[in-house]
Amino acid sequence: MKLFNLDSPLMQALSRVADIMLLNVLTFICCIPIVTAGASFTAMHYMCLKMVRNEETYLVRGFFKSFKENFGQATVIWLIQLVVFFILGYDFFIMYTSEEGLNIVLQVLIFIVTILALLTSSFVYPVLARFVNTVPRTIKNALFVSIMQLPKAILNIILSAVPIFLVLYVPQVIPLVLFLGFALPAYLHAKLYNKFFKKLEDRVMEEMGPAEPATDSDEEDERIFKDELDPALQSIRDDND
């Protein structure tokens, strides 16, 4: 039957679901030490973008390739995230439990910082997975991208929060979350930002000039540039104005 041919839409869809499940398991296992979560999320987003673009690669090999390449910076970013969200969580705890509370100016400031932190987090690992940069500039560019892609950043925050709410309020779906809770939202997010990233990558390549000849090495760094991302982002924003 054509329905069960390897090239049929059904079989391709099932194959994609299987890839997402495998990617989710890899991400979950590599998050267990906690300190490695940043590198795990970066590798997950790296592979999700490749899947969205139908770029043939070995999933496990590609995952650990990105994990290794970005481990240092991803770990620093992850630790910064933990500190920032711990402080914000403590601030909200004080805000809603203290009898004296906080003055309105501090409350507004906390809400603004929380929104900026969430927006940055929605794009920081995809940006890190695709572009080479310093940690401060990666964080800055992730915030810049999230503002330029605000509806998609908000949607990604919602998609990422769904598994958390399901675990808290519908514990029966925990097994499903363990197989899809990380990678499925990331895959859907990649489908949303893929077009923008492609436009950005093309603009960066134009500014860089002719690329160096490719090699056949499996260890080749596929990230497309090693300089500041801001000029390309600025030029795209100017085009949209």
ROTI-783657 format. One line per 5 residues: number of its first residue (from 0); for each residue x, y, z of N, C-alpha, C. Coordinates in nm, 2 decimals, padded with zeros to 4 digits, always signed. Each point is the difference from the previous one (the first is absolute). Layout:
<atoms>
NUM = X Y Z X Y Z X Y Z  ...;
</atoms>
This chain:
<atoms>
0 = +00.08 -00.12 +00.00 -00.08 +00.12 +00.00 +00.09 +00.13 +00.00  -00.04 +00.10 -00.08 +00.07 +00.12 -00.01 +00.01 +00.07 +00.14  -00.11 -00.02 +00.08 -00.01 +00.07 +00.12 +00.12 -00.04 +00.09  +00.06 -00.12 -00.01 +00.10 -00.04 +00.08 +00.14 +00.00 -00.07  +00.01 +00.06 -00.11 +00.13 +00.02 -00.07 +00.08 +00.09 +00.09;
5 = +00.13 -00.02 -00.01 +00.09 +00.09 +00.08 -00.01 +00.14 -00.03  -00.04 +00.03 -00.13 +00.00 +00.14 -00.04 -00.14 +00.06 +00.01  -00.10 -00.07 +00.05 -00.13 +00.05 +00.02 -00.01 +00.10 +00.11  -00.09 +00.10 -00.01 -00.02 +00.10 +00.11 -00.01 -00.06 +00.14  -00.08 -00.11 +00.01 -00.02 -00.06 +00.13 +00.13 -00.06 +00.06;
10 = +00.08 -00.07 -00.08 +00.13 -00.05 +00.05 +00.10 +00.11 +00.03  +00.00 +00.10 -00.08 +00.09 +00.11 +00.02 -00.04 +00.08 +00.13  -00.13 +00.01 +00.03 -00.05 +00.06 +00.12 +00.04 -00.08 +00.12  -00.02 -00.14 -00.01 +00.04 -00.09 +00.11 +00.15 +00.01 +00.03  +00.07 +00.01 -00.11 +00.15 +00.00 +00.01 +00.04 +00.13 +00.07;
15 = -00.07 +00.11 -00.03 +00.03 +00.13 +00.07 -00.03 -00.01 +00.14  -00.12 -00.06 +00.04 -00.04 -00.01 +00.14 +00.11 -00.08 +00.07  +00.04 -00.11 -00.06 +00.10 -00.08 +00.06 +00.13 +00.07 +00.03  +00.04 +00.09 -00.10 +00.12 +00.08 +00.02 -00.02 +00.10 +00.11  -00.11 +00.06 +00.01 -00.03 +00.09 +00.11 +00.00 -00.06 +00.14;
20 = -00.05 -00.13 +00.00 +00.00 -00.07 +00.13 +00.14 -00.04 +00.04  +00.08 -00.04 -00.10 +00.14 -00.04 +00.03 +00.08 +00.13 +00.05  -00.03 +00.11 -00.07 +00.07 +00.13 +00.04 -00.04 +00.04 +00.14  -00.13 -00.02 +00.03 -00.05 +00.04 +00.13 +00.07 -00.09 +00.11  +00.01 -00.13 -00.03 +00.07 -00.09 +00.10 +00.15 +00.04 +00.02;
25 = +00.07 +00.03 -00.11 +00.13 +00.05 +00.01 +00.01 +00.13 +00.08  -00.09 +00.09 -00.02 +00.00 +00.13 +00.07 -00.02 -00.02 +00.15  -00.10 -00.09 +00.03 -00.04 -00.02 +00.14 +00.12 -00.07 +00.07  +00.06 -00.10 -00.06 +00.11 -00.07 +00.07 +00.12 +00.10 +00.02  +00.03 +00.08 -00.10 +00.11 +00.09 +00.01 -00.03 +00.12 +00.09;
30 = -00.12 +00.02 +00.04 -00.04 +00.10 +00.10 +00.01 -00.05 +00.14  +00.01 -00.13 +00.02 +00.00 -00.06 +00.14 +00.11 +00.06 +00.09  +00.12 +00.02 -00.05 +00.10 +00.06 +00.09 -00.03 +00.14 +00.03  -00.10 +00.06 -00.06 -00.04 +00.14 +00.02 +00.09 +00.10 -00.05  +00.13 -00.01 +00.03 +00.10 +00.10 -00.05 +00.01 -00.01 -00.15;
35 = -00.03 -00.12 -00.06 +00.01 -00.02 -00.14 -00.12 +00.04 -00.08  -00.10 +00.05 +00.07 -00.13 +00.03 -00.07 +00.01 +00.10 -00.11  +00.08 +00.10 +00.02 +00.02 +00.10 -00.10 +00.05 -00.06 -00.13  +00.11 -00.08 +00.01 +00.05 -00.06 -00.12 -00.10 -00.10 -00.06  -00.08 -00.06 +00.08 -00.10 -00.10 -00.05 -00.11 +00.08 -00.08;
40 = -00.04 +00.11 +00.05 -00.11 +00.08 -00.06 +00.06 +00.06 -00.14  +00.13 +00.04 +00.01 +00.06 +00.05 -00.13 +00.00 -00.11 -00.10  +00.05 -00.11 +00.03 +00.00 -00.12 -00.09 -00.13 -00.03 -00.05  -00.10 +00.00 +00.08 -00.14 -00.03 -00.04 -00.05 +00.10 -00.10  +00.02 +00.13 +00.02 -00.04 +00.10 -00.10 +00.08 -00.01 -00.13;
45 = +00.13 -00.04 +00.01 +00.08 -00.02 -00.12 -00.06 -00.11 -00.09  -00.04 -00.11 +00.07 -00.06 -00.11 -00.08 -00.14 +00.03 -00.05  -00.08 +00.08 +00.08 -00.13 +00.03 -00.04 +00.00 +00.08 -00.13  +00.09 +00.10 -00.01 +00.01 +00.08 -00.12 +00.05 -00.08 -00.12  +00.09 -00.09 +00.02 +00.04 -00.09 -00.11 -00.12 -00.09 -00.04;
50 = -00.08 -00.05 +00.09 -00.12 -00.08 -00.04 -00.10 +00.08 -00.08  -00.02 +00.13 +00.05 -00.10 +00.08 -00.07 +00.05 +00.03 -00.14  +00.13 +00.01 -00.02 +00.06 +00.03 -00.13 +00.02 -00.13 -00.08  -00.03 -00.11 +00.05 +00.02 -00.13 -00.06 +00.14 -00.02 -00.05  +00.09 +00.04 +00.09 +00.14 -00.02 -00.02 +00.04 -00.14 +00.05;
55 = +00.05 -00.08 -00.08 +00.02 -00.14 +00.04 +00.12 +00.00 +00.09  -00.01 -00.07 +00.11 +00.11 -00.01 +00.10 -00.04 -00.12 +00.09  +00.10 -00.05 +00.07 -00.02 -00.10 +00.10 -00.04 +00.07 +00.13  -00.12 -00.03 +00.05 -00.05 +00.08 +00.11 +00.09 +00.00 +00.12  +00.04 -00.12 +00.04 +00.08 -00.01 +00.13 +00.13 +00.07 -00.02;
60 = +00.07 -00.03 -00.11 +00.13 +00.06 -00.03 -00.01 +00.15 -00.01  -00.10 +00.05 -00.07 -00.02 +00.15 -00.01 -00.03 +00.06 +00.14  -00.08 -00.07 +00.08 -00.03 +00.05 +00.13 +00.12 +00.02 +00.08  +00.09 -00.10 +00.01 +00.11 +00.01 +00.09 +00.11 +00.08 -00.07  +00.00 +00.02 -00.13 +00.09 +00.10 -00.06 -00.03 +00.14 +00.05;
65 = -00.12 +00.04 -00.01 -00.04 +00.13 +00.05 +00.02 +00.01 +00.15  -00.03 -00.11 +00.08 +00.02 +00.00 +00.14 +00.14 +00.03 +00.04  +00.09 -00.06 -00.08 +00.15 +00.02 +00.03 +00.04 +00.14 -00.04  -00.04 +00.05 -00.12 +00.04 +00.13 -00.05 -00.04 +00.11 +00.09  -00.12 -00.01 +00.06 -00.06 +00.11 +00.07 +00.00 -00.01 +00.15;
70 = +00.07 -00.11 +00.05 -00.02 -00.03 +00.14 +00.04 +00.11 +00.09  +00.12 +00.06 -00.02 +00.05 +00.11 +00.09 -00.09 +00.12 +00.00  -00.04 +00.05 -00.11 -00.08 +00.12 +00.00 -00.15 -00.03 +00.04  -00.05 -00.12 -00.04 -00.13 -00.03 +00.04 -00.01 -00.02 +00.15  +00.10 -00.06 +00.06 +00.00 -00.02 +00.15 +00.00 +00.14 +00.07;
75 = +00.08 +00.09 -00.05 +00.01 +00.14 +00.06 -00.14 +00.06 -00.01  -00.06 -00.01 -00.12 -00.13 +00.06 -00.02 -00.11 -00.06 +00.09  +00.01 -00.13 +00.02 -00.10 -00.08 +00.08 +00.02 +00.04 +00.15  +00.12 +00.02 +00.05 +00.02 +00.04 +00.13 -00.05 +00.14 +00.03  +00.02 +00.09 -00.10 -00.05 +00.14 +00.01 -00.15 -00.01 +00.01;
80 = -00.06 -00.08 -00.09 -00.15 -00.02 +00.01 -00.05 -00.04 +00.13  +00.07 -00.10 +00.06 -00.04 -00.05 +00.13 +00.01 +00.11 +00.11  +00.10 +00.07 +00.00 +00.02 +00.11 +00.09 -00.11 +00.11 -00.01  -00.02 +00.04 -00.13 -00.10 +00.10 -00.03 -00.14 -00.04 +00.04  -00.04 -00.12 -00.04 -00.14 -00.05 +00.03 -00.01 -00.03 +00.15;
85 = +00.11 -00.04 +00.07 -00.01 -00.02 +00.14 -00.03 +00.13 +00.07  +00.07 +00.10 -00.04 -00.02 +00.14 +00.06 -00.14 +00.05 -00.03  -00.04 -00.02 -00.12 -00.14 +00.05 -00.04 -00.10 -00.08 +00.08  +00.02 -00.13 +00.01 -00.10 -00.08 +00.08 +00.00 +00.04 +00.14  +00.11 +00.03 +00.06 +00.00 +00.05 +00.14 -00.07 +00.13 +00.01;
90 = +00.02 +00.09 -00.10 -00.06 +00.13 +00.00 -00.15 -00.02 +00.00  -00.05 -00.09 -00.08 -00.15 -00.02 -00.01 -00.05 -00.06 +00.13  +00.08 -00.09 +00.06 -00.04 -00.05 +00.13 -00.01 +00.10 +00.10  +00.09 +00.10 +00.01 -00.01 +00.11 +00.09 -00.12 +00.09 -00.03  -00.02 +00.02 -00.13 -00.10 +00.09 -00.04 -00.14 -00.05 +00.04;
95 = -00.02 -00.13 +00.00 -00.13 -00.06 +00.02 -00.02 -00.06 +00.14  +00.10 +00.00 +00.08 -00.01 -00.06 +00.13 +00.03 +00.10 +00.12  +00.08 +00.10 -00.04 +00.04 +00.09 +00.11 -00.12 +00.09 +00.03  -00.02 +00.03 +00.13 -00.11 +00.09 +00.04 +00.03 +00.14 -00.05  +00.13 +00.04 +00.01 +00.03 +00.14 -00.05 +00.00 +00.01 -00.15;
100 = +00.04 -00.12 -00.07 +00.00 +00.00 -00.14 +00.11 +00.09 -00.06  +00.00 +00.03 -00.13 +00.09 +00.08 -00.06 -00.07 +00.12 -00.06  +00.07 +00.11 -00.01 -00.06 +00.12 -00.06 -00.03 -00.02 -00.15  -00.09 +00.08 -00.05 -00.04 -00.02 -00.14 +00.11 +00.01 -00.10  +00.09 +00.08 +00.02 +00.11 +00.02 -00.09 +00.09 -00.13 -00.01;
105 = +00.03 -00.06 +00.11 +00.07 -00.13 +00.00 -00.08 -00.11 -00.06  -00.13 +00.00 +00.02 -00.08 -00.10 -00.06 +00.00 +00.01 -00.15  -00.02 +00.12 -00.05 +00.01 +00.02 -00.15 +00.13 -00.04 -00.05  +00.11 +00.04 +00.07 +00.14 -00.04 -00.05 +00.02 -00.15 +00.00  -00.05 -00.07 +00.10 +00.01 -00.14 +00.00 -00.08 -00.07 -00.12;
110 = -00.12 +00.05 -00.02 -00.07 -00.05 -00.12 +00.07 +00.02 -00.13  +00.06 +00.12 -00.02 +00.07 +00.03 -00.12 +00.12 -00.09 -00.02  +00.08 -00.02 +00.11 +00.11 -00.08 -00.01 -00.04 -00.15 -00.03  -00.11 -00.04 +00.06 -00.05 -00.14 -00.02 -00.03 -00.02 -00.15  -00.07 +00.10 -00.05 -00.04 -00.01 -00.14 +00.12 +00.00 -00.09;
115 = +00.10 +00.08 +00.02 +00.12 +00.01 -00.08 +00.08 -00.14 +00.01  +00.00 -00.05 +00.13 +00.07 -00.13 +00.02 -00.07 -00.11 -00.08  -00.13 +00.00 +00.01 -00.07 -00.11 -00.08 +00.01 +00.01 -00.15  +00.00 +00.13 -00.05 +00.02 +00.02 -00.14 +00.14 -00.05 -00.04  +00.10 +00.04 +00.07 +00.13 -00.04 -00.03 +00.02 -00.15 +00.00;
120 = -00.06 -00.06 +00.10 +00.01 -00.15 +00.02 -00.06 -00.07 -00.12  -00.10 +00.06 -00.06 -00.07 -00.06 -00.11 +00.09 -00.02 -00.13  +00.10 +00.09 -00.01 +00.09 -00.01 -00.12 +00.15 -00.02 +00.03  +00.04 +00.00 +00.13 +00.14 +00.00 +00.03 +00.07 -00.13 -00.05  -00.07 -00.12 +00.02 +00.06 -00.12 -00.04 +00.00 -00.02 -00.16;
125 = -00.11 +00.03 -00.06 +00.00 +00.00 -00.15 +00.11 +00.09 -00.06  +00.02 +00.12 +00.06 +00.10 +00.09 -00.05 +00.14 -00.06 +00.02  +00.02 -00.05 +00.12 +00.13 -00.06 +00.04 +00.03 -00.12 -00.09  -00.10 -00.08 -00.03 +00.02 -00.12 -00.09 +00.04 +00.03 -00.14  -00.04 +00.12 -00.05 +00.02 +00.03 -00.14 +00.11 +00.10 -00.02;
130 = +00.03 +00.09 +00.10 +00.10 +00.10 -00.02 +00.11 +00.00 +00.10  +00.12 +00.03 -00.04 +00.11 +00.00 +00.09 +00.02 +00.14 +00.06  +00.00 +00.02 +00.13 +00.02 +00.13 +00.05 +00.04 -00.01 +00.15  +00.03 +00.11 +00.06 +00.02 +00.01 +00.15 -00.13 -00.02 +00.07  +00.01 -00.04 +00.13 -00.12 -00.02 +00.08 -00.08 +00.12 +00.01;
135 = +00.06 +00.12 +00.04 -00.08 +00.12 +00.01 -00.07 +00.04 -00.13  +00.07 -00.01 -00.11 -00.06 +00.03 -00.13 -00.11 -00.10 -00.04  +00.02 -00.12 +00.03 -00.10 -00.10 -00.03 -00.13 +00.03 +00.07  +00.01 +00.03 +00.13 -00.11 +00.04 +00.08 -00.07 +00.13 -00.06  +00.08 +00.09 -00.03 -00.05 +00.13 -00.05 -00.07 -00.03 -00.14;
140 = +00.06 -00.07 -00.08 -00.06 -00.03 -00.13 -00.13 -00.08 +00.01  +00.00 -00.09 +00.10 -00.12 -00.08 +00.02 -00.12 +00.09 +00.04  +00.03 +00.10 +00.09 -00.11 +00.09 +00.03 -00.04 +00.08 -00.12  +00.10 +00.04 -00.08 -00.03 +00.08 -00.12 -00.09 -00.08 -00.09  +00.04 -00.12 -00.03 -00.08 -00.09 -00.09 -00.14 -00.02 +00.06;
145 = -00.01 -00.02 +00.13 -00.13 -00.03 +00.06 -00.10 +00.12 -00.01  +00.06 +00.12 +00.00 -00.08 +00.12 -00.01 -00.05 +00.02 -00.15  +00.10 -00.03 -00.09 -00.04 +00.00 -00.15 -00.10 -00.10 -00.03  +00.01 -00.12 +00.07 -00.10 -00.11 -00.03 -00.09 -00.01 +00.12  -00.05 +00.10 +00.05 -00.08 +00.00 +00.13 -00.11 -00.10 +00.00;
150 = -00.09 +00.00 -00.10 -00.11 -00.10 +00.01 +00.05 -00.14 +00.01  +00.10 -00.03 -00.08 +00.05 -00.14 +00.00 +00.07 -00.03 +00.14  +00.07 +00.10 +00.06 +00.06 -00.02 +00.13 -00.10 -00.02 +00.10  -00.11 +00.07 +00.00 -00.11 -00.02 +00.10 -00.06 -00.14 -00.02  -00.02 -00.04 -00.13 -00.06 -00.13 -00.02 +00.09 -00.11 +00.04;
155 = +00.13 +00.02 -00.01 +00.10 -00.10 +00.05 +00.00 -00.01 +00.15  -00.02 +00.11 +00.07 +00.00 +00.00 +00.14 -00.13 -00.08 +00.04  -00.11 +00.02 -00.07 -00.12 -00.08 +00.03 +00.02 -00.14 -00.02  +00.06 -00.04 -00.12 +00.02 -00.14 -00.03 +00.09 -00.07 +00.10  +00.10 +00.08 +00.05 +00.09 -00.06 +00.09 -00.06 -00.02 +00.14;
160 = -00.10 +00.09 +00.03 -00.07 -00.01 +00.13 -00.10 -00.11 +00.01  -00.06 -00.04 -00.12 -00.10 -00.10 +00.00 +00.04 -00.13 +00.07  +00.12 -00.06 -00.04 +00.04 -00.12 +00.07 +00.01 +00.01 +00.15  +00.04 +00.12 +00.05 +00.01 +00.02 +00.14 -00.14 +00.00 +00.07  -00.09 +00.07 -00.06 -00.14 +00.00 +00.05 -00.06 -00.14 +00.00;
165 = +00.03 -00.08 -00.11 -00.06 -00.13 -00.01 +00.06 -00.09 +00.11  +00.13 +00.01 +00.03 +00.06 -00.08 +00.11 -00.06 +00.04 +00.13  -00.03 +00.13 +00.02 -00.05 +00.05 +00.13 -00.15 -00.04 +00.02  -00.08 +00.01 -00.10 -00.14 -00.01 +00.01 -00.06 -00.13 -00.06  +00.08 -00.06 -00.09 -00.05 -00.13 -00.06 +00.11 -00.10 +00.01;
170 = +00.03 -00.05 +00.11 +00.12 -00.09 +00.02 -00.01 -00.13 -00.08  -00.12 -00.03 -00.05 -00.01 -00.12 -00.08 +00.07 +00.01 -00.13  +00.04 +00.12 -00.05 +00.06 +00.02 -00.12 +00.16 +00.01 +00.01  +00.05 -00.03 +00.12 +00.14 +00.01 +00.03 +00.08 -00.08 -00.10  -00.04 -00.13 -00.02 +00.08 -00.08 -00.10 +00.00 +00.06 -00.14;
175 = -00.11 +00.07 -00.04 +00.00 +00.06 -00.13 +00.10 +00.12 +00.00  +00.00 +00.07 +00.11 +00.09 +00.12 +00.01 +00.14 -00.04 +00.00  +00.03 -00.12 +00.06 +00.14 -00.05 +00.00 +00.05 -00.03 -00.14  -00.09 -00.03 -00.10 +00.04 -00.03 -00.13 -00.02 +00.11 -00.10  -00.08 +00.10 +00.04 -00.02 +00.11 -00.10 +00.01 +00.14 +00.06;
180 = +00.01 +00.01 +00.14 -00.02 +00.13 +00.07 +00.11 +00.10 -00.04  +00.12 -00.04 -00.03 +00.11 +00.10 -00.03 +00.00 +00.02 -00.15  +00.01 -00.11 -00.08 +00.04 +00.01 -00.14 -00.12 +00.05 -00.09  -00.12 -00.04 +00.04 -00.12 +00.04 -00.09 -00.02 +00.15 +00.00  +00.00 +00.07 +00.12 -00.01 +00.14 +00.00 +00.12 +00.07 -00.08;
185 = +00.12 -00.06 +00.02 +00.12 +00.06 -00.07 -00.01 -00.02 -00.15  -00.06 -00.12 -00.04 -00.02 -00.02 -00.15 -00.10 +00.10 -00.06  -00.11 +00.02 +00.07 -00.10 +00.09 -00.04 +00.06 +00.14 +00.00  +00.08 +00.04 +00.10 +00.06 +00.13 +00.00 +00.10 +00.02 -00.12  +00.07 -00.11 -00.03 +00.09 +00.01 -00.12 -00.07 +00.02 -00.13;
190 = -00.12 -00.06 -00.01 -00.08 +00.03 -00.12 -00.04 +00.14 -00.01  -00.02 +00.07 +00.12 -00.04 +00.14 +00.00 +00.11 +00.09 -00.04  +00.12 -00.02 +00.06 +00.11 +00.09 -00.02 +00.09 -00.04 -00.12  -00.02 -00.11 -00.06 +00.09 -00.04 -00.11 +00.01 +00.10 -00.11  -00.11 +00.06 -00.05 +00.01 +00.09 -00.11 +00.08 +00.13 +00.04;
195 = -00.02 +00.04 +00.12 +00.07 +00.12 +00.05 +00.15 -00.03 +00.01  +00.04 -00.12 +00.06 +00.14 -00.03 +00.01 +00.06 -00.02 -00.14  -00.07 -00.05 -00.09 +00.05 -00.02 -00.14 +00.03 +00.14 -00.06  -00.09 +00.09 +00.02 +00.03 +00.13 -00.05 +00.12 +00.07 +00.07  +00.01 -00.02 +00.13 +00.11 +00.05 +00.07 +00.13 -00.06 -00.04;
200 = +00.00 -00.13 -00.02 +00.12 -00.08 -00.04 +00.05 +00.05 -00.14  -00.10 +00.02 -00.09 +00.03 +00.05 -00.14 +00.07 +00.14 +00.01  -00.06 +00.09 +00.09 +00.06 +00.13 +00.02 +00.14 +00.00 +00.05  +00.02 -00.09 +00.10 +00.13 -00.01 +00.06 +00.10 -00.05 -00.10  -00.04 -00.10 -00.08 +00.09 -00.05 -00.11 +00.04 +00.10 -00.10;
205 = -00.10 +00.09 -00.03 +00.03 +00.11 -00.10 +00.10 +00.09 +00.06  -00.01 +00.03 +00.13 +00.09 +00.10 +00.07 +00.14 -00.07 +00.01  +00.01 -00.13 +00.02 +00.12 -00.07 +00.02 +00.08 -00.01 -00.13  -00.07 +00.00 -00.11 +00.07 -00.03 -00.13 +00.01 -00.14 -00.03  +00.08 -00.04 -00.10 +00.01 -00.14 -00.05 +00.04 -00.09 +00.12;
210 = -00.07 -00.12 +00.01 +00.03 -00.09 +00.11 +00.13 -00.08 -00.04  +00.06 -00.05 +00.11 +00.12 -00.09 -00.02 -00.05 -00.13 -00.05  +00.08 -00.07 -00.08 -00.04 -00.13 -00.05 -00.04 -00.10 +00.11  -00.10 -00.07 -00.02 -00.05 -00.10 +00.10 +00.09 -00.12 +00.00  +00.01 -00.06 +00.12 +00.08 -00.12 +00.02 -00.10 -00.12 +00.02;
215 = +00.06 -00.12 -00.01 -00.08 -00.12 +00.02 +00.00 -00.05 +00.14  +00.06 +00.08 +00.09 +00.02 -00.05 +00.14 -00.13 +00.00 +00.07  -00.03 -00.10 +00.08 -00.12 -00.01 +00.08 +00.00 +00.10 +00.11  +00.12 +00.05 +00.03 +00.02 +00.10 +00.11 -00.01 +00.14 -00.04  -00.04 +00.02 -00.13 +00.00 +00.14 -00.05 -00.11 +00.08 +00.08;
220 = +00.03 +00.12 +00.03 -00.09 +00.09 +00.07 -00.10 +00.05 -00.10  -00.13 -00.03 +00.01 -00.10 +00.04 -00.09 -00.06 +00.13 +00.03  +00.03 +00.06 +00.12 -00.05 +00.13 +00.03 +00.06 +00.10 -00.10  -00.08 +00.10 -00.04 +00.04 +00.06 -00.13 +00.09 +00.13 +00.02  +00.02 +00.05 +00.12 +00.08 +00.12 +00.01 +00.06 +00.01 +00.13;
225 = +00.11 +00.08 +00.01 +00.08 +00.01 +00.12 +00.03 +00.15 +00.02  -00.10 +00.08 +00.00 +00.02 +00.14 +00.03 -00.13 +00.06 +00.06  -00.02 +00.13 +00.01 -00.11 +00.05 +00.06 -00.13 -00.02 -00.08  -00.11 -00.03 +00.06 -00.12 -00.02 -00.07 -00.08 +00.13 -00.02  +00.03 +00.10 +00.08 -00.08 +00.12 +00.00 -00.01 +00.07 -00.13;
230 = +00.10 +00.01 -00.08 -00.02 +00.07 -00.13 -00.10 -00.07 -00.09  +00.00 -00.13 -00.01 -00.10 -00.07 -00.08 -00.14 +00.02 +00.05  -00.01 -00.01 +00.13 -00.13 +00.02 +00.06 -00.05 +00.14 -00.02  +00.09 +00.10 +00.01 -00.04 +00.14 -00.02 -00.04 +00.02 -00.14  +00.07 -00.06 -00.10 -00.04 +00.02 -00.14 -00.14 -00.06 -00.03;
235 = -00.03 -00.12 +00.06 -00.13 -00.06 -00.02 -00.11 +00.08 +00.06  +00.03 +00.06 +00.12 -00.10 +00.09 +00.07 -00.02 +00.12 -00.09  +00.11 +00.06 -00.06 -00.02 +00.11 -00.08 -00.08 -00.03 -00.12  +00.01 -00.12 -00.06 -00.08 -00.04 -00.11 -00.14 -00.01 +00.03  -00.03 -00.03 +00.12 -00.14 -00.02 +00.05 -00.07 +00.13 +00.04;
240 = +00.08 +00.11 +00.02 -00.05 +00.12 +00.04 -00.07 +00.08 -00.12;
</atoms>
